[in-house]
Amino acid sequence: VCLSQDCMIETGNHDWSKRSFDLRVGDVHVEDGAWAAVRSLILPGARLASHSVLTAGSTLAGDTEEYGVYTGTPAKRVKERQVK
């Protein structure tokens, strides 16, 4: 697993749809060969699949697919990672 020093992985968040802002927690899975770039954010319950990339400043709230490149907030797949 290769992660930038400045990426954030959150395992808890508050449910802003409830008046009491209940705490929600969830596991985060970062698989082998995946990379999260600087200032990216991985939220509770997300999975960064094997060899996928989360680009700088992106927010991941769900699952990625292997070898996918994801960007944006929320992160969307933009292309296939080509490994040489």
Contacts in CASP RR format, 6 or more apart in sequence:
PFRMAT RR
TARGET T0000
AUTHOR 0000-0000-0000
METHOD contacts of the structure
MODEL  1
VCLSQDCMIETGNHDWSKRSFDLRVGDVHVEDGAWAAVRSLILPGARLAS
HSVLTAGSTLAGDTEEYGVYTGTPAKRVKERQVK
1 30 0 8 1.000
1 31 0 8 1.000
1 32 0 8 1.000
1 33 0 8 1.000
1 34 0 8 1.000
2 33 0 8 1.000
2 34 0 8 1.000
2 35 0 8 1.000
3 9 0 8 1.000
3 30 0 8 1.000
3 35 0 8 1.000
3 36 0 8 1.000
4 35 0 8 1.000
4 36 0 8 1.000
4 37 0 8 1.000
4 38 0 8 1.000
4 39 0 8 1.000
4 40 0 8 1.000
5 38 0 8 1.000
6 38 0 8 1.000
6 39 0 8 1.000
7 36 0 8 1.000
7 37 0 8 1.000
7 38 0 8 1.000
7 39 0 8 1.000
7 40 0 8 1.000
7 41 0 8 1.000
7 42 0 8 1.000
7 54 0 8 1.000
8 39 0 8 1.000
8 40 0 8 1.000
8 41 0 8 1.000
8 42 0 8 1.000
9 28 0 8 1.000
9 30 0 8 1.000
9 36 0 8 1.000
9 42 0 8 1.000
10 28 0 8 1.000
10 41 0 8 1.000
10 42 0 8 1.000
10 43 0 8 1.000
10 44 0 8 1.000
11 25 0 8 1.000
11 26 0 8 1.000
11 27 0 8 1.000
11 28 0 8 1.000
11 44 0 8 1.000
12 23 0 8 1.000
12 24 0 8 1.000
12 25 0 8 1.000
12 26 0 8 1.000
12 44 0 8 1.000
13 23 0 8 1.000
13 24 0 8 1.000
13 25 0 8 1.000
13 43 0 8 1.000
13 44 0 8 1.000
14 21 0 8 1.000
14 22 0 8 1.000
14 23 0 8 1.000
14 24 0 8 1.000
15 21 0 8 1.000
15 22 0 8 1.000
15 23 0 8 1.000
15 24 0 8 1.000
24 44 0 8 1.000
25 44 0 8 1.000
26 44 0 8 1.000
26 45 0 8 1.000
27 44 0 8 1.000
27 45 0 8 1.000
28 42 0 8 1.000
28 43 0 8 1.000
28 44 0 8 1.000
28 45 0 8 1.000
28 46 0 8 1.000
28 47 0 8 1.000
29 45 0 8 1.000
29 46 0 8 1.000
29 47 0 8 1.000
29 48 0 8 1.000
30 36 0 8 1.000
30 42 0 8 1.000
30 47 0 8 1.000
30 48 0 8 1.000
31 47 0 8 1.000
31 48 0 8 1.000
31 49 0 8 1.000
31 50 0 8 1.000
31 51 0 8 1.000
31 52 0 8 1.000
32 50 0 8 1.000
32 51 0 8 1.000
33 50 0 8 1.000
33 51 0 8 1.000
34 48 0 8 1.000
34 49 0 8 1.000
34 50 0 8 1.000
34 51 0 8 1.000
34 52 0 8 1.000
34 53 0 8 1.000
34 54 0 8 1.000
34 64 0 8 1.000
35 52 0 8 1.000
35 53 0 8 1.000
35 54 0 8 1.000
36 42 0 8 1.000
36 48 0 8 1.000
36 53 0 8 1.000
36 54 0 8 1.000
36 60 0 8 1.000
37 53 0 8 1.000
37 54 0 8 1.000
37 55 0 8 1.000
37 56 0 8 1.000
37 57 0 8 1.000
37 58 0 8 1.000
38 56 0 8 1.000
38 57 0 8 1.000
39 56 0 8 1.000
39 57 0 8 1.000
40 54 0 8 1.000
40 55 0 8 1.000
40 56 0 8 1.000
40 57 0 8 1.000
40 58 0 8 1.000
40 59 0 8 1.000
40 60 0 8 1.000
41 57 0 8 1.000
41 58 0 8 1.000
41 59 0 8 1.000
41 60 0 8 1.000
42 48 0 8 1.000
42 54 0 8 1.000
42 60 0 8 1.000
43 59 0 8 1.000
43 60 0 8 1.000
43 61 0 8 1.000
43 62 0 8 1.000
45 61 0 8 1.000
45 62 0 8 1.000
46 60 0 8 1.000
46 61 0 8 1.000
46 62 0 8 1.000
46 63 0 8 1.000
47 62 0 8 1.000
47 63 0 8 1.000
47 64 0 8 1.000
48 54 0 8 1.000
48 60 0 8 1.000
48 64 0 8 1.000
49 63 0 8 1.000
49 64 0 8 1.000
49 65 0 8 1.000
49 66 0 8 1.000
49 68 0 8 1.000
50 66 0 8 1.000
50 67 0 8 1.000
51 66 0 8 1.000
51 67 0 8 1.000
51 68 0 8 1.000
51 81 0 8 1.000
51 83 0 8 1.000
52 64 0 8 1.000
52 65 0 8 1.000
52 66 0 8 1.000
52 67 0 8 1.000
52 68 0 8 1.000
52 69 0 8 1.000
52 70 0 8 1.000
52 81 0 8 1.000
53 68 0 8 1.000
53 69 0 8 1.000
53 70 0 8 1.000
53 81 0 8 1.000
54 60 0 8 1.000
54 64 0 8 1.000
54 70 0 8 1.000
54 71 0 8 1.000
54 75 0 8 1.000
55 69 0 8 1.000
55 70 0 8 1.000
55 71 0 8 1.000
55 72 0 8 1.000
55 75 0 8 1.000
57 72 0 8 1.000
57 73 0 8 1.000
58 70 0 8 1.000
58 71 0 8 1.000
58 72 0 8 1.000
58 73 0 8 1.000
58 75 0 8 1.000
59 72 0 8 1.000
59 73 0 8 1.000
59 74 0 8 1.000
59 75 0 8 1.000
60 70 0 8 1.000
60 74 0 8 1.000
60 75 0 8 1.000
61 74 0 8 1.000
61 75 0 8 1.000
64 70 0 8 1.000
64 75 0 8 1.000
64 77 0 8 1.000
65 77 0 8 1.000
67 80 0 8 1.000
67 81 0 8 1.000
67 83 0 8 1.000
68 77 0 8 1.000
68 79 0 8 1.000
68 80 0 8 1.000
68 81 0 8 1.000
69 77 0 8 1.000
69 78 0 8 1.000
69 79 0 8 1.000
69 80 0 8 1.000
69 81 0 8 1.000
70 76 0 8 1.000
70 77 0 8 1.000
70 78 0 8 1.000
71 78 0 8 1.000
END
